Structures are given as structure tokens and as C-alpha cells.
Amino acid sequence: AGWRNRASNHPEVSSSVELSLHAPQSGRSSLRMQAWPKKIEATPAVVESPPIAITSAPVPVQRGQFLRIHGWVRVPEEIQSSMDGLLVYDSLAGDELALRIGQSGDWREFTMYRTVTHSGNLTVTFALTGFGEAWLDNVTVSPVQMRGVAVDSPPRR
């Protein structure tokens, strides 16, 4: 609940997002994202903006928390008309620190760690930056308990 599908309105691109029962990483289903050109003969060399971007529901976070963003992705074949493949990024670090996932074949685990600098909400975005398909499963955001480390206070000089 609360996930958003931001599909491109480009007139030459078709896309699809679905919960699929076919070969999830675990459980009953996984999320499948697909994008393809409406006319094969008019396929651009590079897609200007992601045909599909799926953003998670907001997760409340508190300043000073250390977070683990974890999940599984599958990109069975190379994403066409793209330099980045599947981008995975969060609202704290933005796309500058995105994971760029090319062809993975089977399921591939990913983990990102972030320190929360201000309280608010965190979202995770999965952007399919070209033509092809990507699958998502078991995406979680959880705080990491660090013993003996004060991440909430600034360093002393």
C-alpha cells in the first residue's frame, strides 16, 4: 500500500507494471516492470527519461538513525536504449548515489546504508531507464542498531 507508479507519458513508449506470480524470489509474487517501444523501427538510441519509476510508500525516519535498505532485483536481459539499466535510489541520497543494475540474469540481492540527517519520510525509487524488464521483491527499510556510536551528535573539534 502506498507505492506509486510514475509511468512516462511518452507517445512512443508502452509500459506495464504488475504483481506477478511467475518465479518470485520468495513468497507468492514479485513486482514486474516492463517498457518497450511502440514501433520497433523507431526505437531511440537513448531514452531521455525513465519510462517507469516505482516509488515505495513513505517510511518515517528520525534524525540520527542508521538505515539498511535491502531487497532483491532481477534484470533478465540488458536494458536497451539506456546507460543506467535499473536505478535504485532513496530520497535521502538521491540518484547521485543510486545503484545502477545492469543485466543480472537471476535474482540479485542489494543493500544500501544511509544515515538520516533530518527527521521526515524516506522513499525508495526503482527507475527502469530504458527498454526491457526488471523485477523487484522483498524490499525493506530497517534501522540498524549501532552500539557505542553516537550518530546523533556532531563531531567535536
C-alpha positions as CSV (number, residue, x, y, z in Angstrom):
1,A,0.0,0.0,0.0
2,G,1.2,3.5,-0.8
3,W,3.6,2.6,-3.6
4,R,3.4,4.9,-6.6
5,N,3.8,4.1,-10.3
6,R,5.2,7.1,-12.3
7,A,4.9,5.8,-15.9
8,S,6.1,8.1,-18.7
9,N,3.5,9.6,-20.9
10,H,5.8,9.4,-23.9
11,P,3.7,8.7,-27.0
12,E,6.3,6.2,-28.4
13,V,6.7,4.2,-25.3
14,S,4.5,1.4,-23.8
15,S,4.9,0.2,-20.3
16,S,3.4,-2.3,-17.8
17,V,3.7,-2.8,-14.1
18,E,2.1,-5.9,-12.4
19,L,2.3,-8.2,-9.5
20,S,3.5,-11.4,-11.0
21,L,3.2,-15.0,-9.6
22,H,5.9,-16.2,-12.0
23,A,9.1,-17.1,-10.2
24,P,9.2,-14.6,-7.3
25,Q,12.4,-14.5,-5.2
26,S,10.3,-15.7,-2.2
27,G,6.7,-15.6,-1.2
28,R,3.8,-15.6,-3.7
29,S,4.6,-12.7,-6.0
30,S,7.0,-10.1,-7.1
31,L,6.7,-6.7,-8.9
32,R,7.4,-6.8,-12.7
33,M,8.2,-3.6,-14.6
34,Q,8.4,-3.6,-18.4
35,A,8.9,-0.9,-21.1
36,W,9.1,-1.3,-24.9
37,P,8.9,1.0,-27.9
38,K,5.6,1.1,-29.7
39,K,7.3,0.9,-33.0
40,I,10.5,-1.2,-33.2
41,E,11.7,0.7,-36.3
42,A,11.5,3.9,-34.3
43,T,13.4,2.8,-31.2
44,P,15.6,5.7,-29.9
45,A,19.3,5.1,-29.3
46,V,18.9,6.5,-25.7
47,V,15.7,7.1,-23.7
48,E,15.7,10.6,-22.3
49,S,13.8,9.9,-19.1
50,P,12.8,6.6,-17.4
51,P,9.7,5.0,-18.9
52,I,8.8,3.7,-15.5
53,A,9.7,4.8,-11.9
54,I,8.2,2.9,-9.0
55,T,8.4,4.7,-5.6
56,S,7.8,3.0,-2.3
57,A,5.4,4.2,0.4
58,P,7.0,6.8,2.7
59,V,8.7,5.3,5.8
60,P,9.0,7.7,8.8
61,V,12.7,8.2,9.8
62,Q,14.3,10.1,12.7
63,R,17.5,12.2,12.6
64,G,20.5,10.1,13.7
65,Q,19.1,6.8,12.6
66,F,21.3,4.5,10.5
67,L,19.2,2.6,8.0
68,R,19.5,-0.5,5.9
69,I,17.7,-0.5,2.6
70,H,17.6,-4.1,1.3
71,G,15.8,-6.1,-1.4
72,W,16.1,-8.3,-4.4
73,V,16.1,-7.3,-8.1
74,R,16.2,-9.3,-11.3
75,V,17.1,-7.9,-14.7
76,P,17.0,-10.9,-17.0
77,E,18.4,-9.1,-20.1
78,E,20.3,-5.9,-20.7
79,I,18.1,-2.8,-20.6
80,Q,18.1,-1.3,-24.1
81,S,18.5,2.4,-25.0
82,S,19.9,3.1,-21.6
83,M,23.3,3.7,-20.0
84,D,22.0,3.1,-16.4
85,G,19.8,0.0,-16.6
86,L,17.7,-0.2,-13.4
87,L,18.4,2.7,-11.0
88,V,17.7,2.1,-7.3
89,Y,17.9,5.2,-5.1
90,D,16.4,6.7,-2.0
91,S,15.1,10.1,-1.1
92,L,17.9,10.8,1.4
93,A,20.8,10.4,-1.0
94,G,19.1,10.9,-4.4
95,D,20.1,9.5,-7.7
96,E,23.7,10.6,-7.3
97,L,24.3,7.6,-5.0
98,A,21.9,5.2,-7.0
99,L,22.7,1.6,-7.6
100,R,22.9,1.0,-11.3
101,I,22.0,-2.5,-12.1
102,G,22.6,-4.0,-15.5
103,Q,21.7,-7.5,-16.6
104,S,21.6,-9.7,-13.5
105,G,20.2,-12.9,-15.0
106,D,18.8,-14.4,-11.9
107,W,17.8,-12.6,-8.6
108,R,20.4,-10.3,-7.2
109,E,20.4,-9.0,-3.6
110,F,21.1,-5.4,-2.9
111,T,21.8,-3.4,0.3
112,M,22.3,0.3,0.8
113,Y,23.1,2.0,4.1
114,R,22.1,5.6,4.9
115,T,22.4,7.9,7.9
116,V,19.4,10.1,8.5
117,T,20.4,13.8,8.7
118,H,16.8,15.1,9.4
119,S,13.6,13.6,10.5
120,G,10.9,13.0,7.9
121,N,10.0,10.4,5.4
122,L,12.2,8.1,3.3
123,T,11.1,6.6,0.0
124,V,13.0,4.2,-2.3
125,T,12.6,4.6,-6.1
126,F,13.2,1.9,-8.8
127,A,13.6,3.5,-12.2
128,L,13.7,1.4,-15.4
129,T,15.7,3.8,-17.6
130,G,15.2,2.1,-20.9
131,F,13.5,-0.8,-22.7
132,G,13.3,-4.2,-21.1
133,E,12.1,-5.6,-17.8
134,A,13.0,-5.6,-14.2
135,W,11.6,-7.5,-11.2
136,L,11.5,-6.4,-7.5
137,D,10.9,-8.4,-4.4
138,N,11.3,-8.3,-0.6
139,V,12.2,-4.6,-0.4
140,T,12.7,-3.5,3.3
141,V,13.9,-0.4,5.1
142,S,15.0,-1.0,8.7
143,P,17.0,0.8,11.3
144,V,20.4,-0.7,12.2
145,Q,21.4,-0.6,15.9
146,M,24.9,0.6,16.4
147,R,26.4,0.0,19.8
148,G,28.8,2.6,21.2
149,V,28.4,5.0,18.3
150,A,26.7,8.4,18.8
151,V,25.4,9.3,15.4
152,D,23.0,11.9,16.6
153,S,25.6,14.4,17.8
154,P,28.0,16.4,15.7
155,P,31.8,15.7,16.0
156,R,33.7,17.8,18.5
157,R,36.6,19.9,17.4
